[in-house]
Amino acid sequence: MEIRILGPGCPRCEEAFKRTIDALVALNIPADVQKVTDLKMIAEFGVFATPGLVINGKVVSSGKVPSREEIEAWIRDAAS
């Protein structure tokens, strides 16, 4: 599973990253998690409000910090 956290490194982006890691640990699911800070690459995903969350190439969230429960649900869906 590939997960990308899109954002320039602001506190909201860091919180989205932390919640994503926490969700993965809670679910015991391995994933390649990377932060994407390059604005051109973020725009290529079609995300213009950060933070953005991309799971396996699909944008699942943009412009807000999702709850850990939301992230867990998206990860479960992507893993099945």
Secondary structure, 3 states (H helix, E strand, C coil): CEEEEECCCCHHHHHHHHHHHHHHHHHCCCCEEEEECCHHHHHHCCCCCCCEEEECCEEEEECCCCCHHHHHHHHHHHHC
